[in-house]
Each structure stands twice: as structure tokens, then as C-alpha cells.
Amino acid sequence: MELFQKCYNFTRADEAKEANIYPYFHPIDENEGPVVSIYGKQMVMAGSNNYLGLTAHPLVKQAAKDAIDKYGTGCSGSRYLTGTVALHNELEEKLAKFLQVEAVLMFSTGYQTSLGVISSLVNRGDYIIMDKENHASLMNGAITAKGMAAEFKRFKHSDMDDLERVLATIPLDAGKLIVTDGVFSVTGEICNLPKINELAKKYNARVMCDDAHAAGVIGKGGRGTVSYFDTETDLIMGTFSKSFASLGGYVAGKERVINYIKHTSGALIFSASPTPASIAATLKALELLEQDPDMPNRLVANSNYMRDNFKQLGFNIYESKTAIVPVILGDSDRAFKMWRMLFDRGIFVNAFIPPGVPENMSMMRTSYMLTHQREHLDKILDAFQSIGKELGLI
């Protein structure tokens, strides 16, 4: 097949647009948190990862503006060369203190963090072991490492017996990195980090936990999965694009390990550094979280309210203790149809279909914010109830 022919053969998105059920790439005109404007229409946002609602906080916005006044709009270089300003070092130091680790290193995005850390640490003769439902960025990091002659193995989702089976097949003296989401981004489930750590010690492996959807949501004061279980792990990575109301990524751990990644990761060395405005906004968001460590509890109370009410209405949901509440629908056609009906009722959610989820597990992935008020949540429930009955779901 000629290289571009696949592009012309791909018509699924066009068909969804023609049917007026296309759920992706809709521009948000105004974003003030739980209520947004799309095509001039006010919508209750039930699909954002802005878990603490801080993207609209006046102090966060002002911090970004002040940083632009002082440093300009960009750094015009990588962290390795001309792209480091005082704000970068300040955030790394404060985040390390918050996470109670020796050191933190920032990347320009969470995606680059996944690629940059894994490809830096896992080399020829080493093994990377992944939960099958890890985020795509982690999978791509493993594929990059595999291209550098590392071995890539996967275990069944959250199946600790299968993880041990995989580990038992690997030479004990080989370098091994087990990678797991802390909170799985689609379902909101929390990994079994204590058992993963236990198996890692037994089989001479290291562990990296991706806290993209855990930071600011679970753990003491929002410190994530390690804090939630009152345990430890070798590496924690995450992103600033969710609870921290900005853009960028980070990896945290022992100073010697972070120092090695800092000087060997191509994703860091050959990428422009995070903008001053992004870092200043993250710093302010972190400060607000430290000043009000109960924020994650109030956030999860909102999602628990939705979980309880979805179940009472008769919907099939994933159980979790996080800000993510997926409503399982089954086939993708039904998911597209329900997405459109919710949109018309002034509710914006995310439609997840295969291959992003397993076959027959298409869903409305709803997620909640600290700044959602009861009136917002009840409007979402009312829409789901009426549409669910119309579609024969409840």
C-alpha cells in the first residue's frame, strides 16, 4: 500500500462528524472551571482533569502573568543549556520537599517524562515490566527502550500473581524496572503499590509509579499513591497539567538517580524547557495545596457523591476512590450517541471507545473537580438519568 493511502481510507471520524456525534476536538471558548463555554453555549464540564479547579484561580493566573513580565514568554532553549531560570530550580526544590524525596527533575510535558525517564534508565540487557493498562505514554517509553535493545514484558492489569510470574522468568541479576500507573487514567483504580514493592524487592527490581492522576487527589495533602499507602517506591513521576493547573512533567527519587537522568535523557536535553508562566502557575498551585491540604478530601467527596448516585440510578460504573467515575455503556455507537445527547443537555463528558478501552467497554469517562458545586453535580445526574432511560441503560 502506498504510504498515504491509509490516510484516505480512514473515514471513521468523518462518518461521526456527518452523523453529528463526533465527540473530539471541540474548542472551549471560555474556561472558568466547572462551567465552560463551547460554541457560545454554557456547559457543565464533567470531563476535565483540572481536579482542584486551580486553572481559574486568580492567584495562579496572576503568578503566570508576573512570570511573563519578568522572564518573557519562553526560555528559548533546553534545560541543559540556556533554558533554565530560577523558577525551574525553585519548583524542583519545593516539589521534592512536598513529595519527601531527595530530588526532582522537570520535563516539558508528562509524556516526555515517560519517554525520557524510561529510555534513559532501561538499556540493552535490561527489562521493563508494564501493567497492560498503563497510560500510552508509558507504553511508548517502553517501546522506545525496546528499540534500544531492552526487553519489554507486560503483566495482566493489577494482577499481582501474573506480575510475579513475569518477574520469575527474568534473570535475577538483570536490571528490571516495573512501571505502573498510581491511579489508572481511564478507570480511576488505584494500583496495588505495596504488593508491587514487595515483589520488586523479592526479584531485585526497581519501581516507577506514575502519579499523573494521583497527585492532588489521594494521599496525605494530595501527595499521591506512595502517601496513600504510607509506603515508598524508587521513582515517582507525574504531570503539572492536572491538579497543578499548568503544563509540564516531573520525576522524583534519589538524588543520584535523578542526576543520572538529568545528564542522559534525550527527551530533556533536546527539548525546550517549560515556560516561565507554566512553572510559576505550578508553583502557586503547589503553594495553595500546601496551605489547604484538605482540598483532595473535598474533591473526592464530590466524586463519591456522583459514584453513589450513579449506582442508585442503576448505572454500571467502575469503583474507585479518586476523581474519575467511568460510566460503562458497552458498544461505541451507544457511547457516541449518549455523548451527543449529553452535549445537547449542556453536559460535556469524555467518550472513551476501543482501542482506548477494551471491546464492549465503551464509556462516558466522567471526572470531577473540587470547584464543582452541588447544583452542577445534580444537573449532570439529571441529564444522565433522563438519557439513560431513553437509551434503555437504566
C-alpha positions as CSV (number, residue, x, y, z in Angstrom):
1,M,0.0,0.0,0.0
2,E,1.2,3.5,-0.9
3,L,2.3,5.3,2.3
4,F,-0.5,7.9,2.4
5,Q,-3.3,5.5,1.3
6,K,-4.2,4.6,4.9
7,C,-4.9,8.3,5.5
8,Y,-7.5,8.4,2.7
9,N,-9.0,5.1,3.8
10,F,-9.6,6.4,7.3
11,T,-13.2,7.7,7.3
12,R,-14.5,6.9,10.8
13,A,-14.1,10.4,12.1
14,D,-15.7,11.8,9.0
15,E,-18.7,9.5,9.5
16,A,-19.1,10.5,13.1
17,K,-19.0,14.2,12.1
18,E,-21.6,13.6,9.4
19,A,-23.8,11.9,12.0
20,N,-23.2,14.9,14.4
21,I,-21.9,12.6,17.1
22,Y,-18.2,13.4,16.9
23,P,-17.0,13.9,20.5
24,Y,-13.4,15.2,20.0
25,F,-11.5,18.4,19.3
26,H,-14.3,20.8,20.3
27,P,-12.8,24.2,21.2
28,I,-13.6,25.7,24.6
29,D,-14.2,29.4,24.2
30,E,-14.1,30.3,27.9
31,N,-12.9,28.1,30.8
32,E,-13.7,29.1,34.4
33,G,-13.7,25.6,35.8
34,P,-16.9,23.7,36.4
35,V,-18.8,25.7,33.7
36,V,-17.3,26.4,30.3
37,S,-18.4,28.0,27.1
38,I,-18.4,25.9,23.9
39,Y,-19.8,27.3,20.7
40,G,-21.2,30.1,22.8
41,K,-23.2,27.7,25.0
42,Q,-22.7,27.3,28.7
43,M,-21.8,23.7,29.6
44,V,-21.1,21.9,32.9
45,M,-17.7,20.4,32.5
46,A,-17.6,16.8,33.7
47,G,-14.6,15.6,31.7
48,S,-11.7,17.8,32.8
49,N,-8.5,16.7,34.7
50,N,-8.4,20.1,36.4
51,Y,-9.1,18.2,39.6
52,L,-8.5,21.0,42.1
53,G,-10.1,23.7,39.8
54,L,-6.9,25.8,40.1
55,T,-6.6,26.8,36.4
56,A,-9.1,29.6,37.0
57,H,-7.8,30.6,40.5
58,P,-6.9,34.3,40.4
59,L,-3.6,33.8,42.2
60,V,-2.5,31.1,39.8
61,K,-3.3,33.3,36.8
62,Q,-1.6,36.3,38.3
63,A,1.6,34.2,39.0
64,A,1.7,33.2,35.4
65,K,1.3,36.9,34.3
66,D,4.0,38.1,36.7
67,A,6.4,35.4,35.3
68,I,5.9,36.6,31.8
69,D,6.6,40.2,32.8
70,K,9.9,39.1,34.4
71,Y,11.1,36.3,32.1
72,G,9.2,36.7,28.9
73,T,7.1,34.1,27.2
74,G,9.7,31.3,26.7
75,C,13.2,30.2,27.6
76,S,14.4,29.6,24.0
77,G,16.5,26.6,24.9
78,S,16.6,23.3,26.7
79,R,17.1,22.9,30.5
80,Y,20.6,21.6,29.6
81,L,21.8,24.8,28.0
82,T,20.1,28.2,28.1
83,G,16.6,27.1,29.2
84,T,16.9,27.1,33.0
85,V,15.6,30.1,35.0
86,A,15.4,30.4,38.8
87,L,11.8,29.3,38.8
88,H,12.7,25.9,37.5
89,N,15.1,25.2,40.3
90,E,12.7,26.7,42.9
91,L,9.9,24.4,41.8
92,E,12.2,21.3,41.7
93,E,13.3,22.0,45.3
94,K,9.8,22.8,46.6
95,L,8.2,19.8,44.9
96,A,11.0,17.5,46.3
97,K,10.2,18.8,49.8
98,F,6.4,18.3,49.2
99,L,6.9,14.7,48.0
100,Q,9.5,14.0,50.7
101,V,12.2,12.8,48.2
102,E,15.8,13.7,47.7
103,A,15.4,15.3,44.2
104,V,13.0,16.2,41.4
105,L,13.7,16.8,37.7
106,M,11.2,18.6,35.5
107,F,10.4,17.9,31.8
108,S,8.3,19.9,29.4
109,T,5.4,17.5,29.4
110,G,4.3,14.4,31.3
111,Y,4.5,12.5,28.0
112,Q,8.2,13.5,27.6
113,T,8.8,12.5,31.2
114,S,7.6,8.9,30.5
115,L,9.7,8.6,27.4
116,G,12.7,10.4,28.9
117,V,12.9,8.5,32.2
118,I,12.3,5.0,30.8
119,S,14.6,5.3,27.8
120,S,17.3,6.8,30.0
121,L,17.3,4.1,32.6
122,V,16.3,0.9,30.7
123,N,19.0,0.0,28.2
124,R,20.4,-3.1,26.4
125,G,20.1,-6.2,28.5
126,D,17.6,-4.5,30.9
127,Y,13.9,-5.4,31.3
128,I,10.9,-3.1,31.6
129,I,7.7,-4.7,33.0
130,M,4.4,-2.9,32.5
131,D,0.8,-3.2,33.7
132,K,-1.2,-3.8,30.5
133,E,-3.4,-0.8,31.2
134,N,-0.7,1.7,31.8
135,H,-1.0,5.1,30.1
136,A,0.0,5.2,26.4
137,S,3.0,7.5,27.2
138,L,4.5,4.8,29.5
139,M,3.9,2.2,26.8
140,N,5.6,4.4,24.2
141,G,8.5,4.9,26.6
142,A,8.8,1.1,26.9
143,I,8.7,0.7,23.1
144,T,11.5,3.3,22.8
145,A,13.6,1.4,25.3
146,K,12.9,-1.8,23.4
147,G,14.2,-0.1,20.2
148,M,17.4,0.3,22.2
149,A,17.6,-3.5,22.7
150,A,15.9,-3.6,26.2
151,E,13.4,-6.3,26.8
152,F,9.7,-5.4,27.2
153,K,7.2,-7.5,29.2
154,R,3.7,-6.9,30.3
155,F,1.5,-8.3,33.1
156,K,-2.3,-8.5,33.4
157,H,-3.9,-5.4,34.7
158,S,-3.4,-5.2,38.5
159,D,-2.8,-9.0,38.7
160,M,0.0,-9.5,41.2
161,D,0.2,-13.2,40.5
162,D,0.8,-12.5,36.9
163,L,3.4,-9.9,37.8
164,E,5.3,-12.4,39.8
165,R,5.0,-15.0,37.0
166,V,6.6,-12.5,34.6
167,L,9.3,-11.5,37.1
168,A,10.2,-15.1,37.7
169,T,11.1,-15.6,34.1
170,I,13.7,-12.9,34.2
171,P,17.3,-13.5,35.4
172,L,17.6,-12.3,38.9
173,D,20.8,-10.3,38.2
174,A,19.3,-8.4,35.2
175,G,18.3,-4.7,35.5
176,K,14.5,-4.5,35.9
177,L,12.0,-1.6,36.1
178,I,8.4,-2.2,37.0
179,V,6.2,0.6,35.8
180,T,2.6,1.2,36.9
181,D,0.0,4.0,36.9
182,G,-0.7,5.1,40.5
183,V,-4.2,6.0,39.6
184,F,-5.2,4.5,36.2
185,S,-6.3,7.3,34.0
186,V,-9.3,5.6,32.4
187,T,-10.9,3.7,35.3
188,G,-9.7,5.7,38.3
189,E,-8.5,2.5,40.0
190,I,-5.5,2.7,42.4
191,C,-2.6,0.3,41.8
192,N,-1.5,-2.2,44.5
193,L,1.7,-0.4,45.2
194,P,2.6,-2.2,48.4
195,K,2.5,-5.6,46.7
196,I,4.4,-4.3,43.7
197,N,7.1,-3.0,46.0
198,E,7.2,-6.4,47.8
199,L,7.6,-8.3,44.5
200,A,10.2,-5.8,43.3
201,K,12.4,-6.5,46.4
202,K,11.9,-10.2,46.0
203,Y,13.0,-10.2,42.4
204,N,15.7,-7.4,42.5
205,A,13.7,-4.9,40.5
206,R,13.0,-1.2,40.7
207,V,9.6,0.5,40.6
208,M,8.3,3.7,38.9
209,C,4.8,4.9,39.8
210,D,3.1,7.4,37.5
211,D,1.1,9.8,39.7
212,A,-0.4,11.9,37.0
213,H,-3.9,11.3,38.2
214,A,-3.0,10.8,41.9
215,A,-1.1,14.0,42.8
216,G,-3.5,16.4,44.4
217,V,-6.2,13.7,44.6
218,I,-5.1,10.9,47.0
219,G,-2.6,10.6,49.8
220,K,-1.9,13.0,52.7
221,G,-2.4,16.5,51.5
222,G,-2.6,15.2,47.9
223,R,0.9,13.6,47.9
224,G,-0.2,10.7,45.8
225,T,0.0,7.0,45.7
226,V,3.1,6.5,47.9
227,S,1.5,8.6,50.7
228,Y,-1.9,6.9,50.2
229,F,-0.4,3.6,51.1
230,D,2.1,5.0,53.6
231,T,4.8,3.2,51.7
232,E,7.8,4.1,49.5
233,T,8.9,3.5,45.9
234,D,12.0,4.1,43.8
235,L,10.6,6.7,41.4
236,I,7.5,8.9,41.2
237,M,6.6,10.7,38.0
238,G,3.7,13.0,37.2
239,T,2.5,16.0,35.3
240,F,1.5,19.6,36.1
241,S,-1.4,19.5,33.6
242,K,-4.0,18.2,36.0
243,S,-4.1,19.1,39.7
244,F,-1.2,21.6,39.3
245,A,-3.2,23.6,36.7
246,S,-0.4,24.1,34.2
247,L,1.9,22.1,31.8
248,G,5.0,20.1,32.3
249,G,6.2,16.8,33.9
250,Y,8.5,15.6,36.7
251,V,10.3,12.6,38.1
252,A,11.2,12.3,41.7
253,G,13.5,10.0,43.6
254,K,17.1,9.5,44.9
255,E,19.5,12.4,44.0
256,R,22.0,10.1,42.3
257,V,19.3,8.6,40.0
258,I,17.7,11.9,39.2
259,N,21.2,13.3,38.5
260,Y,21.8,10.5,36.0
261,I,18.5,11.1,34.2
262,K,19.3,14.8,34.1
263,H,22.5,14.2,32.2
264,T,21.4,11.3,29.9
265,S,17.8,11.8,28.9
266,G,17.4,12.9,25.3
267,A,13.8,14.0,26.0
268,L,15.2,16.6,28.4
269,I,18.4,17.6,26.7
270,F,16.8,18.1,23.2
271,S,13.5,19.7,24.2
272,A,12.8,23.3,25.0
273,S,12.2,23.9,28.7
274,P,8.8,24.5,30.4
275,T,7.8,28.2,30.0
276,P,8.2,30.5,33.0
277,A,4.5,31.1,33.1
278,S,3.8,27.4,33.3
279,I,6.3,26.9,36.1
280,A,5.1,30.0,38.1
281,A,1.5,28.7,37.8
282,T,2.6,25.3,39.1
283,L,4.5,26.9,42.0
284,K,1.4,28.9,43.0
285,A,-0.9,25.8,42.7
286,L,1.5,23.8,44.9
287,E,1.5,26.6,47.4
288,L,-2.3,26.7,47.5
289,L,-2.4,22.9,48.0
290,E,0.1,23.1,50.9
291,Q,-1.9,25.9,52.5
292,D,-5.2,23.9,52.3
293,P,-4.2,20.2,52.5
294,D,-7.9,19.2,52.8
295,M,-8.6,20.1,49.2
296,P,-8.2,16.5,48.0
297,N,-10.7,15.2,50.5
298,R,-13.3,17.7,49.4
299,L,-12.6,16.8,45.8
300,V,-13.1,13.1,46.4
301,A,-16.3,13.9,48.3
302,N,-17.7,15.3,45.1
303,S,-16.7,12.2,43.1
304,N,-18.1,9.9,45.9
305,Y,-21.4,11.8,45.6
306,M,-21.5,11.0,41.9
307,R,-20.5,7.4,42.4
308,D,-23.2,6.8,44.9
309,N,-25.9,8.5,42.8
310,F,-24.9,6.8,39.6
311,K,-25.2,3.4,41.3
312,Q,-28.6,4.3,42.8
313,L,-29.8,5.3,39.4
314,G,-28.7,1.8,38.1
315,F,-25.7,2.7,36.0
316,N,-22.7,0.4,35.7
317,I,-19.6,2.2,37.0
318,Y,-16.0,1.4,38.0
319,E,-15.5,1.6,41.7
320,S,-12.6,3.8,42.9
321,K,-11.6,6.3,45.5
322,T,-10.4,9.0,43.1
323,A,-11.8,11.9,41.0
324,I,-12.6,9.6,38.0
325,V,-16.0,8.0,37.7
326,P,-16.4,6.0,34.4
327,V,-20.0,5.0,33.4
328,I,-19.8,1.8,31.3
329,L,-22.1,1.7,28.2
330,G,-20.8,-1.2,26.1
331,D,-20.6,-0.5,22.4
332,S,-19.0,2.6,20.8
333,D,-22.1,3.6,18.8
334,R,-24.1,3.9,22.0
335,A,-21.2,5.9,23.6
336,F,-21.2,8.4,20.7
337,K,-25.0,8.7,20.8
338,M,-25.0,9.3,24.6
339,W,-22.2,11.8,24.3
340,R,-24.2,13.9,21.8
341,M,-27.4,13.7,23.9
342,L,-25.4,14.9,27.0
343,F,-23.8,17.7,25.0
344,D,-27.2,18.9,23.8
345,R,-28.3,18.9,27.5
346,G,-25.4,21.2,28.4
347,I,-23.1,18.4,29.9
348,F,-19.6,17.9,28.5
349,V,-18.0,14.5,29.2
350,N,-15.4,12.3,27.5
351,A,-16.4,9.4,25.3
352,F,-13.9,6.5,25.5
353,I,-14.0,3.8,22.9
354,P,-11.7,1.0,21.7
355,P,-8.7,0.8,21.4
356,G,-8.6,3.2,24.3
357,V,-10.7,0.8,26.3
358,P,-11.3,-3.0,25.8
359,E,-14.0,-4.2,23.4
360,N,-17.6,-3.7,24.7
361,M,-16.3,-1.4,27.4
362,S,-17.0,1.9,25.8
363,M,-17.8,4.5,28.4
364,M,-18.5,8.0,29.5
365,R,-15.4,8.8,31.5
366,T,-16.6,11.5,33.9
367,S,-14.3,13.3,36.2
368,Y,-14.8,15.9,38.9
369,M,-13.3,19.0,40.4
370,L,-13.1,20.5,43.8
371,T,-14.9,23.5,42.4
372,H,-18.0,21.6,41.3
373,Q,-21.0,22.8,43.3
374,R,-23.9,20.5,44.2
375,E,-26.0,22.3,41.6
376,H,-23.5,21.3,38.9
377,L,-23.4,17.7,40.1
378,D,-27.2,17.4,40.2
379,K,-27.5,18.8,36.7
380,I,-25.1,16.1,35.5
381,L,-27.1,13.4,37.3
382,D,-30.4,14.7,35.9
383,A,-29.1,14.5,32.4
384,F,-27.7,11.0,32.8
385,Q,-30.9,9.8,34.4
386,S,-33.2,11.0,31.6
387,I,-30.9,10.0,28.8
388,G,-30.1,6.7,30.4
389,K,-33.8,5.8,30.5
390,E,-34.3,6.9,26.9
391,L,-31.4,4.7,25.7
392,G,-32.6,1.8,27.9
393,L,-29.4,1.8,30.1
394,I,-31.4,2.1,33.4
